[in-house]
Amino acid sequence: MLKKNIGTPGRILRLTIAILLLALAIWQKSWIALALSLFTLFEAFMSWCIIYQLIGKNECPIEANKKNNPLAK
C-alpha cells in the first residue's frame, strides 16, 4: 500500500501538470510526454510521490497530525 505524502495543493499542481503534459503528448504525438503525463496523473490521484518517499518528505497534513497526536490510531 502506498502511504500518502502529498497534500491538496500538491495534488492540484500535479493534476494541472498531467493535463498539460497530456495535451503536449497529443499535439506532438510523443510517447514520452504521454508516459510522464500518466505517471503524474497517477501521483495526483494516489496522493503519493516516489521522490518524496525516497527523501522522507511528507506534505499530507492528516498524516502529520496523526504522527504528533499520541491518541490517533
Helices and strands as residue ranges (DSSP letters): H 8-28, H 31-46, H 50-55, H 61-68
